Amino acid sequence: MTLYISPYVTSGPVTGQQFYDRDELVAEITSGLQRSFYVLGTRQIGKTSLLHEIDKRVPAILLNIQEAGGQLENLARLARWEVWEKRKRHGWLPPDTALDNADLFAILRAVNNAAEDANQVIWILVDETEGLLEIARVDPSVLHRLRGTIQSRDNLRAVLVAAKSLSEANRITLAAGMSAFLSGFTLRYLGGFNLASAEVLVRQLKLAEPVQVAPELVSRLVELTNGHPYFLQLLGRRLFEAGCLRWPTEGDLLDIGDQADKAGMFDQNLTVLSELERVAVRQVSEVGRVPADAIVKLVSPVVLDGLTALGFLRRIDDTYAIGNEFLARWLREAQPWDRPSTISDESALTVYEQSQLEPVLNAVRQNQMALAEMERILDAIRRVLAAWQREGLPAPDAQTRRSLERIEAAIAKEGGPQHKLEATIPLLPPFLAYKIEWGGEMRNSLDLLQKQLDELKHRQVGSGQ
């Protein structure tokens, strides 16, 4: 008698033969060409599995912020223990005598120095990174020091994986007069699998004896889940019988939705939607499908792109629907719209805009001198956008009008710029987009406008407005 054991994994991280779909992202990260990544995803989408798979392939220090319990000293102890553990695999890592007992940043510097001496690169993999917010609300400089340590050391590479709530780190650091924490991190969304990758998972094609699944059933499971790996695994585990998958019943779908709900999956994902994002998700939930040209009247395309990449919504032809059947059912039944959000509209927009600005940086990555200057310009642009989002457009005094006119003139000027780049930056409110071109005139105009905005904000604070 053949004993059949379900190959589907519904708890804990997966690696090796059980790791599916993320090969392109893993290859991009482990190439080491970019210093730091921010991988953004919802619960149970595979963030921890991604880090564990990277940890298997390259020298790495793996840290889980939640295990530190909101204490920087605990995080330092975790880092010290991880260095000790990884020294078994990478003997060039620094000895215990070179590691500070309670200073995380000193430990990271010692790791970098050891990697440099050994002509190695080492990855700092940070799980549950949103746990840093608890520390940062007490001491925002922690974020500034961490970002500086990671991005200024030649032999360190970093991958932060987190939920959307980490975007609040930008607001915290900007409010403290520092640069946005996530500035300089390459943003990557971790979403559902496409049809081809989902089929590999459903059929378990990496195994010597794959699961037998009818083609129509594969399509049905992908339709139900929108390629969400956790729901695909739950369905596979429940429907597995004697080496095959049977068709799901309504009871199967109800039980799987209930299991996800009891684990807090839906509720915790909803809390990281800002009020602006909830407007779009609620509208789609209540209507079922919303035409694309109608929903862009509620939120900007950049927000829709982010919600789609994260699986809250999905695009079907020229309409938007809720990301998967289980989320759609929960939203209809729970009506959770009065539950508090953990992030602001400003924080959500900052992250989405970062994903739109990144191609501009990539366009000049081959010219490092140009890149350094372009990053400075784009940082100024981000700060202007953030100020406009908080305060509204500057008062139309003559000096500000002249600055805006100079910016428009620099944009329209033909010839001269060393690089011509285009970036669409949606701004809410109101909707604005600028074509940004390299050039000293543009840079000086931005600097002047930034100064005026800073003065405007100072006057408002001083007057108690």
HUBELUR-V358710 format. One record per residue. RES is the residue in one letter. SS is DSSP state (alpha for helix, beta for strand, coil for the rest). OMEGA is omega in radians with two decimals (* if undefined). NEAR is the number of other C-alpha atoms within 8 Angstrom. Layout:
# HUBELUR-V358710
res: [RES	RES]
ss: [SS	SS]
omega: [OMEGA	OMEGA]
near: [NEAR	NEAR]
This chain:
# HUBELUR-V358710
res: [M	T	L	Y	I	S	P	Y	V	T	S	G	P	V	T	G	Q	Q	F	Y	D	R	D	E	L	V	A	E	I	T	S	G	L	Q	R	S	F	Y	V	L	G	T	R	Q	I	G	K	T	S	L	L	H	E	I	D	K	R	V	P	A	I	L	L	N	I	Q	E	A	G	G	Q	L	E	N	L	A	R	L	A	R	W	E	V	W	E	K	R	K	R	H	G	W	L	P	P	D	T	A	L	D	N	A	D	L	F	A	I	L	R	A	V	N	N	A	A	E	D	A	N	Q	V	I	W	I	L	V	D	E	T	E	G	L	L	E	I	A	R	V	D	P	S	V	L	H	R	L	R	G	T	I	Q	S	R	D	N	L	R	A	V	L	V	A	A	K	S	L	S	E	A	N	R	I	T	L	A	A	G	M	S	A	F	L	S	G	F	T	L	R	Y	L	G	G	F	N	L	A	S	A	E	V	L	V	R	Q	L	K	L	A	E	P	V	Q	V	A	P	E	L	V	S	R	L	V	E	L	T	N	G	H	P	Y	F	L	Q	L	L	G	R	R	L	F	E	A	G	C	L	R	W	P	T	E	G	D	L	L	D	I	G	D	Q	A	D	K	A	G	M	F	D	Q	N	L	T	V	L	S	E	L	E	R	V	A	V	R	Q	V	S	E	V	G	R	V	P	A	D	A	I	V	K	L	V	S	P	V	V	L	D	G	L	T	A	L	G	F	L	R	R	I	D	D	T	Y	A	I	G	N	E	F	L	A	R	W	L	R	E	A	Q	P	W	D	R	P	S	T	I	S	D	E	S	A	L	T	V	Y	E	Q	S	Q	L	E	P	V	L	N	A	V	R	Q	N	Q	M	A	L	A	E	M	E	R	I	L	D	A	I	R	R	V	L	A	A	W	Q	R	E	G	L	P	A	P	D	A	Q	T	R	R	S	L	E	R	I	E	A	A	I	A	K	E	G	G	P	Q	H	K	L	E	A	T	I	P	L	L	P	P	F	L	A	Y	K	I	E	W	G	G	E	M	R	N	S	L	D	L	L	Q	K	Q	L	D	E	L	K	H	R	Q	V	G	S	G	Q]
ss: [coil	coil	coil	coil	coil	coil	coil	coil	coil	coil	coil	coil	coil	coil	coil	alpha	alpha	alpha	coil	coil	coil	coil	alpha	alpha	alpha	alpha	alpha	alpha	alpha	alpha	coil	coil	coil	coil	coil	beta	beta	beta	beta	beta	coil	coil	coil	coil	coil	coil	alpha	alpha	alpha	alpha	alpha	alpha	alpha	alpha	alpha	alpha	alpha	coil	coil	beta	beta	beta	beta	beta	alpha	alpha	alpha	alpha	coil	coil	coil	alpha	alpha	alpha	alpha	alpha	alpha	alpha	alpha	alpha	alpha	alpha	alpha	alpha	alpha	alpha	coil	coil	coil	coil	coil	coil	coil	coil	coil	alpha	alpha	alpha	coil	coil	coil	coil	coil	alpha	alpha	alpha	alpha	alpha	alpha	alpha	alpha	alpha	alpha	alpha	alpha	alpha	alpha	coil	coil	coil	coil	beta	beta	beta	beta	beta	beta	coil	alpha	alpha	alpha	alpha	alpha	alpha	alpha	alpha	coil	coil	coil	coil	alpha	alpha	alpha	alpha	alpha	alpha	alpha	alpha	alpha	alpha	alpha	coil	coil	coil	coil	beta	beta	beta	beta	beta	beta	beta	coil	alpha	alpha	alpha	alpha	alpha	alpha	alpha	alpha	alpha	alpha	alpha	alpha	coil	coil	coil	coil	coil	coil	coil	coil	coil	coil	beta	beta	beta	beta	coil	coil	coil	coil	coil	alpha	alpha	alpha	alpha	alpha	alpha	alpha	alpha	alpha	coil	coil	coil	coil	coil	coil	coil	coil	beta	coil	coil	alpha	alpha	alpha	alpha	alpha	alpha	alpha	alpha	alpha	alpha	alpha	coil	coil	coil	alpha	alpha	alpha	alpha	alpha	alpha	alpha	alpha	alpha	alpha	alpha	beta	beta	coil	coil	beta	beta	coil	coil	coil	coil	alpha	alpha	alpha	alpha	alpha	alpha	alpha	alpha	alpha	alpha	alpha	alpha	alpha	coil	coil	alpha	alpha	alpha	alpha	alpha	alpha	alpha	coil	coil	coil	alpha	alpha	alpha	alpha	alpha	alpha	alpha	alpha	alpha	alpha	alpha	alpha	alpha	coil	coil	beta	beta	alpha	alpha	alpha	alpha	coil	coil	coil	coil	coil	alpha	alpha	alpha	alpha	alpha	alpha	alpha	alpha	alpha	coil	coil	coil	beta	beta	beta	beta	coil	coil	beta	beta	beta	beta	coil	coil	alpha	alpha	alpha	alpha	alpha	alpha	alpha	alpha	alpha	alpha	coil	coil	coil	coil	coil	coil	coil	coil	coil	coil	alpha	alpha	alpha	alpha	alpha	alpha	alpha	alpha	alpha	alpha	alpha	alpha	alpha	alpha	alpha	alpha	alpha	alpha	coil	coil	coil	coil	coil	alpha	alpha	alpha	alpha	alpha	alpha	alpha	alpha	alpha	alpha	alpha	alpha	alpha	alpha	alpha	alpha	alpha	alpha	alpha	alpha	alpha	alpha	alpha	alpha	coil	coil	coil	coil	coil	coil	alpha	alpha	alpha	alpha	alpha	alpha	alpha	alpha	alpha	alpha	alpha	alpha	alpha	alpha	alpha	coil	coil	coil	coil	coil	coil	coil	beta	coil	coil	coil	coil	coil	coil	coil	coil	coil	coil	coil	coil	coil	coil	coil	coil	beta	coil	coil	alpha	alpha	alpha	alpha	alpha	alpha	alpha	alpha	alpha	alpha	alpha	alpha	alpha	alpha	alpha	alpha	alpha	alpha	alpha	alpha	alpha	alpha	alpha	alpha	coil	coil]
omega: [-3.13	3.09	-3.13	3.10	-3.12	3.13	-3.03	-3.05	-3.10	3.10	3.10	3.13	3.10	3.11	3.05	-3.10	-3.12	-3.12	-3.05	2.79	-2.93	-3.02	-3.12	3.12	3.11	3.14	3.12	-3.12	-3.04	3.04	3.12	-3.09	3.10	-2.98	-2.96	-3.14	2.93	-3.13	-3.01	3.13	3.12	-3.13	3.04	-3.14	3.08	-3.11	-3.13	3.10	3.10	-3.13	-3.12	3.10	3.07	-3.13	3.12	-2.96	-3.07	3.01	-3.04	2.98	-3.06	-3.10	3.04	-3.04	-3.11	3.14	-3.14	3.08	3.10	-3.12	-3.12	3.13	3.10	3.12	3.08	3.11	3.09	3.13	3.14	3.13	-3.12	3.08	3.12	-3.12	-3.07	3.10	3.09	3.14	-3.07	-3.01	-3.12	3.11	-3.02	3.09	-3.13	-3.11	3.14	-3.06	3.07	-3.10	-2.98	-3.09	-3.12	-3.05	3.06	3.11	3.13	3.10	3.13	3.10	3.11	-3.12	3.12	3.10	3.12	3.14	-3.11	-3.08	-3.12	2.98	-3.14	-3.10	3.00	-3.07	-3.01	3.13	3.14	-3.01	3.12	3.05	3.09	-3.09	3.13	3.10	-3.04	3.14	3.06	-3.09	-3.11	-3.10	3.10	3.13	-3.14	-3.13	3.14	3.11	3.14	3.13	-3.10	-2.97	-3.14	-3.13	-3.00	-3.02	3.07	2.94	-3.07	3.01	3.05	3.01	-3.03	2.95	-3.09	-3.11	3.11	3.12	3.08	3.10	3.08	-3.13	-3.11	-3.10	3.11	3.13	3.12	3.10	3.13	3.09	3.10	-3.03	-3.04	3.09	-3.13	3.06	3.08	-3.07	3.03	3.07	3.03	-3.08	-3.13	3.13	2.98	-3.04	-3.10	-3.13	3.12	3.13	3.09	3.12	-3.09	-3.12	-3.12	-3.01	3.07	-3.10	3.09	3.11	-3.14	3.10	3.11	-3.10	3.09	-3.14	3.14	3.12	3.06	-3.14	-3.13	3.14	3.10	3.10	-3.14	-2.98	-2.99	3.09	3.14	-3.01	-3.13	3.13	3.05	3.12	3.11	3.12	3.14	-3.12	-3.09	-3.02	-3.06	3.10	3.02	3.06	-3.13	2.99	3.05	3.11	3.14	3.03	3.07	3.09	3.09	-3.09	3.12	-3.11	3.14	3.07	3.12	3.11	3.12	3.13	-3.13	3.09	3.11	-3.03	-3.08	-3.07	-3.12	3.06	-3.12	-3.08	-3.13	2.97	3.08	-3.14	3.12	3.13	-3.13	3.09	-3.12	-3.08	3.14	3.14	3.14	-3.14	-3.06	-3.09	-3.10	3.01	-3.11	3.09	-3.09	-3.10	3.09	-3.06	3.11	3.03	3.13	-3.13	-3.06	3.10	-3.11	3.08	3.11	3.11	3.14	3.13	3.11	3.14	-3.12	3.07	3.05	3.08	2.97	-3.13	3.07	-3.05	-3.12	3.12	3.03	3.07	3.06	-2.94	3.11	-3.03	-3.07	3.06	-3.13	3.13	-3.11	-3.14	3.14	-3.05	-3.04	-3.06	-2.94	-2.89	3.13	3.13	-3.02	3.06	-3.14	3.14	-3.12	3.05	-3.12	-3.13	3.13	-3.13	-3.13	-3.13	-3.14	3.12	3.10	3.14	3.11	-3.12	-3.04	3.10	3.08	3.10	-3.12	-3.12	-3.11	-3.07	-3.14	3.12	-2.97	3.10	3.10	-3.13	-3.11	-3.13	3.13	3.10	3.11	3.13	-3.11	3.07	3.08	3.12	3.13	-3.11	3.07	3.14	-3.13	3.13	3.12	3.12	-3.11	-2.92	-2.96	-3.14	3.12	3.06	-3.03	3.07	-3.01	-3.09	3.12	3.11	3.13	3.12	3.13	3.10	3.12	3.09	3.13	3.12	3.12	3.13	-3.05	-3.04	3.13	3.09	3.05	-3.08	3.12	3.10	3.03	-3.08	3.07	3.09	3.06	-3.10	3.09	-3.12	3.13	-0.48	-0.18	3.11	3.10	3.02	-3.14	2.92	-3.04	3.12	3.09	3.06	-3.10	-3.12	3.10	-3.10	-3.13	3.12	3.11	3.12	-3.14	3.13	3.11	3.13	-3.13	3.10	3.09	3.12	3.11	-3.14	3.14	3.14	-3.13	3.10	-3.12	-3.12	3.12	3.13	*]
near: [2	3	4	7	4	7	6	8	10	8	4	6	8	10	10	6	7	8	10	9	8	8	7	7	7	11	8	9	11	9	7	9	6	9	11	13	13	13	13	13	14	10	9	8	12	11	13	9	12	11	12	11	13	11	12	7	7	9	10	11	13	12	12	10	15	9	6	12	7	10	8	9	10	10	13	13	11	10	13	13	8	11	11	10	7	11	11	7	5	8	6	8	11	12	7	7	6	7	11	10	7	8	9	13	9	9	13	9	10	11	10	14	9	11	14	11	7	7	6	8	12	13	12	12	13	14	14	11	13	10	10	10	10	8	13	13	8	6	7	12	8	9	12	12	9	9	9	8	11	12	11	6	9	7	11	13	14	12	13	12	14	15	12	11	10	10	13	11	13	13	11	11	16	10	7	7	6	8	9	10	10	9	8	5	9	9	10	9	9	13	10	11	12	7	9	7	10	14	9	11	10	12	10	10	10	8	7	5	5	10	11	8	11	6	6	6	9	11	9	8	10	12	9	9	13	12	12	13	12	10	9	15	12	12	11	11	12	7	10	11	8	5	10	9	11	8	6	9	6	6	7	9	10	8	8	12	12	8	8	10	11	7	6	8	11	10	8	9	10	8	12	12	14	13	9	9	12	10	10	11	11	9	9	13	13	7	7	8	10	12	9	9	6	8	10	10	7	8	12	10	8	10	11	11	8	9	11	12	11	14	13	11	15	12	9	7	4	7	10	13	13	15	13	15	9	11	11	11	9	12	10	9	6	6	7	6	6	4	6	5	11	9	13	10	10	10	12	13	9	12	9	11	11	10	10	11	11	9	8	10	11	7	8	10	8	6	7	8	6	8	12	8	8	10	9	8	10	8	9	11	9	9	9	11	9	10	10	10	11	7	8	8	5	9	5	6	6	6	6	12	9	8	12	10	8	11	12	8	8	11	10	6	6	4	4	5	8	6	6	8	10	8	10	9	10	11	10	8	6	5	7	8	8	7	9	9	12	12	10	6	9	13	10	8	12	13	9	9	12	11	8	9	11	8	8	9	9	8	8	9	8	7	6	5	5]
